[in-house]
Amino acid sequence: MSLNIVVCVKQVANPAYFSQITLNPDTGAIQREKVPSVLNPVDENAIEEALRLREKYSGKVTAISMGPPQAKEVLEWALTLGADEAILLCDRAFAAADTLATAYVLAAGITEICPVDIIFCGNEAADGATQQVGPQIAELLGYPHIGNVKELVVNEDKTAVAKRIIEYGHLEIEAKLPVLISVSREINQPRTATAEGILSLMDKGYRNWSLKDIRVDEKNIGLQGSPTRVGKVYEQKNERQRLILEGTPEEMVNKALAKLREDDLV
């Protein structure tokens, strides 16, 4: 059995630097210039699971992403880890997309390389954490979807049996291929890049597709195709009121209680 596998990946701000992300005081836009970008962490697990299936059954693994030109970096990392080819969906018309418009473009890109047996996604992105893009891609393509998967078995009869994490346990779900699987971090331990993988980059395919390369309705992409909009972005600042109490311990306790009662806190 040979499997044609697609892995959707995303470039995100490095979670280790999230505390350093600031907002533009005039526009409210997120300023990420000083924060390094990386492959979304759980997407590495998605890549690993795809590679394990290819190694077991043979086939092809394609990494795909929608993003700006610099998103090529995470696709190159996917190729280094072992993916066979990579596709970047990059066009100004795709900018400012919400999860649905993003899923629409990714689904259109995947359609161009169909038939596909399995689509892998990370369960959520470290920046948005909506868990929406995977299920939306599946719905747009008409594929069954299993999310939050911690264990997966694909059988010779092209059925997938997955253990989906739920509170206090898991659900075992079976689906016929083609299927979209959103994986959790528990599913595997991603491999590390090797010197051989780095050298193999020169021999692997990389494609950059713009609006003209995929079949989409322009009403459904970018900001125009996004039914959800960000009304306002603001930085939450926690400030504490300070009160210095003097006197004996008993006097300070009484003063503290009086202040709490004055503020209707007790």
C-alpha positions as CSV (number, residue, x, y, z in Angstrom):
1,M,0.0,0.0,0.0
2,S,1.3,3.5,-0.9
3,L,-0.1,6.6,0.8
4,N,-0.2,10.1,-0.5
5,I,0.0,12.2,2.7
6,V,-0.3,16.0,3.2
7,V,0.8,17.8,6.3
8,C,-0.5,21.3,7.0
9,V,2.1,23.4,8.9
10,K,2.2,27.0,10.2
11,Q,4.9,29.5,11.1
12,V,4.3,31.0,14.5
13,A,6.1,33.3,16.9
14,N,8.3,31.3,19.1
15,P,6.2,30.5,22.2
16,A,9.3,31.0,24.4
17,Y,9.2,34.7,23.5
18,F,5.4,35.3,23.7
19,S,6.0,37.6,26.7
20,Q,8.0,39.9,24.5
21,I,5.2,40.4,21.9
22,T,3.9,44.0,22.0
23,L,1.2,46.0,20.4
24,N,1.5,49.0,18.2
25,P,-0.1,51.8,20.4
26,D,-1.6,53.5,17.3
27,T,-3.0,50.6,15.3
28,G,-3.3,47.9,17.9
29,A,-1.5,45.5,15.5
30,I,0.8,42.8,17.0
31,Q,4.5,43.7,16.7
32,R,6.5,40.5,16.1
33,E,9.6,42.0,14.5
34,K,11.8,41.2,17.5
35,V,10.3,37.8,18.2
36,P,11.8,34.8,16.2
37,S,9.5,32.6,14.3
38,V,9.4,28.8,14.4
39,L,7.4,25.8,13.1
40,N,4.2,25.5,15.2
41,P,5.4,22.9,17.9
42,V,2.6,20.4,17.5
43,D,3.0,20.5,13.7
44,E,6.3,18.6,14.2
45,N,4.3,15.8,15.7
46,A,2.1,15.9,12.6
47,I,5.1,15.6,10.3
48,E,6.6,12.8,12.4
49,E,3.3,10.8,12.2
50,A,3.2,11.3,8.4
51,L,6.9,10.1,8.1
52,R,6.2,7.0,10.1
53,L,3.3,6.0,7.9
54,R,5.4,6.6,4.8
55,E,8.2,4.5,6.2
56,K,5.8,1.7,7.0
57,Y,3.8,1.7,3.7
58,S,5.8,3.8,1.2
59,G,4.3,6.8,-0.5
60,K,4.9,10.5,-0.4
61,V,4.7,13.3,2.2
62,T,3.9,16.9,1.1
63,A,4.2,19.8,3.6
64,I,1.9,22.7,2.8
65,S,1.5,26.1,4.4
66,M,-0.3,29.4,3.8
67,G,1.7,32.5,4.8
68,P,4.2,35.2,3.9
69,P,7.4,34.5,2.0
70,Q,9.4,33.9,5.2
71,A,7.1,30.9,5.9
72,K,9.4,29.1,3.5
73,E,11.7,28.5,6.5
74,V,9.3,26.1,8.3
75,L,8.7,24.3,5.0
76,E,12.4,23.8,4.6
77,W,12.5,22.5,8.1
78,A,9.8,20.0,7.2
79,L,11.9,18.9,4.2
80,T,14.9,18.6,6.4
81,L,13.0,16.3,8.7
82,G,12.0,14.1,5.8
83,A,9.1,15.4,3.8
84,D,9.4,14.8,0.1
85,E,8.1,18.1,-1.2
86,A,6.7,21.4,0.1
87,I,4.2,24.0,-1.1
88,L,3.9,27.6,0.1
89,L,0.6,29.3,-0.7
90,C,1.7,32.9,-0.8
91,D,-0.2,35.9,-2.1
92,R,-1.1,39.3,-0.8
93,A,-4.7,38.4,-1.6
94,F,-4.5,35.7,1.1
95,A,-3.5,38.2,3.9
96,A,-5.7,39.0,6.9
97,A,-7.5,35.7,6.7
98,D,-9.4,34.2,9.6
99,T,-9.5,30.5,10.2
100,L,-12.2,29.8,7.6
101,A,-10.5,31.8,4.8
102,T,-7.2,30.1,5.7
103,A,-8.8,26.7,5.6
104,Y,-10.4,27.6,2.2
105,V,-7.0,28.4,0.6
106,L,-5.3,25.3,2.1
107,A,-8.2,23.1,0.9
108,A,-7.8,24.6,-2.6
109,G,-4.1,23.9,-2.5
110,I,-4.6,20.4,-1.4
111,T,-7.2,19.8,-4.2
112,E,-4.5,20.6,-6.7
113,I,-2.4,17.6,-5.5
114,C,-5.3,15.2,-5.0
115,P,-6.0,12.3,-4.6
116,V,-4.8,12.5,-1.0
117,D,-5.2,9.6,1.5
118,I,-4.4,11.4,4.7
119,I,-4.1,15.0,5.8
120,F,-2.3,15.7,9.0
121,C,-2.6,18.9,11.1
122,G,-1.4,19.9,14.5
123,N,-4.3,20.0,16.9
124,E,-3.9,23.8,17.4
125,A,-1.6,26.7,16.6
126,A,0.5,28.1,19.4
127,D,-0.6,31.7,18.6
128,G,-4.4,31.3,17.9
129,A,-5.2,28.0,19.6
130,T,-8.6,27.9,17.9
131,Q,-8.5,24.2,16.8
132,Q,-10.6,25.3,13.8
133,V,-8.5,25.1,10.7
134,G,-8.2,21.3,10.6
135,P,-11.9,20.5,10.9
136,Q,-12.7,23.4,8.4
137,I,-10.4,21.9,5.8
138,A,-12.0,18.5,6.3
139,E,-15.5,20.0,5.9
140,L,-14.5,21.9,2.7
141,L,-13.0,18.7,1.2
142,G,-15.7,16.4,2.4
143,Y,-13.3,14.3,4.4
144,P,-14.1,12.8,7.8
145,H,-12.1,14.4,10.6
146,I,-10.7,13.0,13.9
147,G,-9.2,15.6,16.2
148,N,-7.0,15.6,19.3
149,V,-5.5,12.2,18.3
150,K,-2.9,10.6,20.6
151,E,-2.6,7.3,18.8
152,L,-3.2,6.2,15.2
153,V,-3.2,2.9,13.3
154,V,-3.7,2.8,9.5
155,N,-4.6,-0.7,8.2
156,E,-4.0,-2.3,4.8
157,D,-7.7,-2.0,4.0
158,K,-7.3,1.8,4.2
159,T,-9.1,2.3,7.4
160,A,-7.7,4.5,10.1
161,V,-8.3,3.7,13.8
162,A,-7.5,6.7,16.1
163,K,-7.6,7.3,19.8
164,R,-9.0,10.7,20.5
165,I,-8.3,12.3,23.8
166,I,-11.3,13.3,25.9
167,E,-11.6,14.2,29.6
168,Y,-10.7,11.2,31.8
169,G,-10.0,8.9,28.9
170,H,-10.2,8.5,25.1
171,L,-12.5,7.6,22.3
172,E,-11.6,5.0,19.7
173,I,-12.8,6.1,16.3
174,E,-12.5,4.3,12.9
175,A,-12.7,6.1,9.6
176,K,-12.2,5.2,5.9
177,L,-9.5,7.0,4.0
178,P,-9.3,9.7,2.9
179,V,-9.3,11.3,6.3
180,L,-8.0,14.4,8.1
181,I,-6.2,13.8,11.4
182,S,-5.4,16.5,13.9
183,V,-2.7,15.2,16.3
184,S,-1.9,16.1,19.9
185,R,1.6,16.3,21.3
186,E,1.1,12.9,23.0
187,I,1.1,11.0,19.7
188,N,4.8,10.7,19.2
189,Q,8.3,12.1,19.9
190,P,9.4,14.1,16.8
191,R,12.7,13.2,15.3
192,T,15.6,15.6,15.0
193,A,17.2,16.9,11.9
194,T,20.2,15.1,10.6
195,A,23.1,16.2,8.4
196,E,21.8,13.9,5.7
197,G,18.4,15.6,5.9
198,I,19.9,19.1,5.6
199,L,22.0,18.0,2.5
200,S,18.9,16.5,0.9
201,L,17.2,19.9,0.7
202,M,18.8,20.5,-2.7
203,D,17.2,17.4,-4.2
204,K,13.6,18.0,-2.9
205,G,10.8,19.9,-4.6
206,Y,9.6,23.3,-3.4
207,R,6.8,25.1,-5.0
208,N,5.4,28.6,-4.4
209,W,1.8,29.0,-5.4
210,S,0.0,32.3,-5.7
211,L,-3.6,33.1,-6.4
212,K,-3.3,32.2,-10.1
213,D,-2.1,28.7,-9.3
214,I,-5.1,27.5,-7.4
215,R,-8.9,27.5,-8.1
216,V,-10.6,29.8,-5.6
217,D,-13.5,32.2,-5.4
218,E,-11.8,35.5,-4.5
219,K,-14.9,36.4,-2.3
220,N,-13.8,33.6,0.0
221,I,-10.2,34.5,0.6
222,G,-8.3,37.1,2.7
223,L,-10.1,39.7,4.7
224,Q,-13.1,39.8,2.3
225,G,-13.6,36.0,2.8
226,S,-13.3,36.2,6.6
227,P,-16.7,36.1,8.4
228,T,-14.9,36.8,11.8
229,R,-13.2,40.1,12.4
230,V,-11.0,41.4,15.3
231,G,-12.9,44.3,16.8
232,K,-10.2,45.5,19.0
233,V,-6.8,44.3,20.3
234,Y,-5.5,45.7,23.6
235,E,-2.7,44.9,26.0
236,Q,-4.0,43.9,29.4
237,K,-2.0,45.6,32.2
238,N,-2.4,44.6,35.7
239,E,-1.7,47.3,38.3
240,R,-2.0,46.9,42.0
241,Q,-3.0,49.6,44.5
242,R,-0.5,49.9,47.2
243,L,-1.3,50.6,50.9
244,I,1.3,50.9,53.6
245,L,0.0,50.2,57.1
246,E,1.8,51.2,60.3
247,G,1.2,50.4,63.9
248,T,1.1,47.2,65.9
249,P,0.1,43.9,64.2
250,E,-3.4,44.3,65.7
251,E,-3.7,47.9,64.5
252,M,-2.6,47.0,61.0
253,V,-5.1,44.1,60.8
254,N,-7.9,46.4,61.8
255,K,-6.8,49.0,59.3
256,A,-6.7,46.4,56.5
257,L,-10.1,45.1,57.4
258,A,-11.5,48.6,57.4
259,K,-10.1,49.3,54.0
260,L,-11.5,46.0,52.6
261,R,-15.0,46.9,54.0
262,E,-14.7,50.4,52.5
263,D,-14.0,48.9,49.1
264,D,-16.9,46.3,49.5
265,L,-14.4,43.4,49.3
266,V,-15.5,41.7,52.5
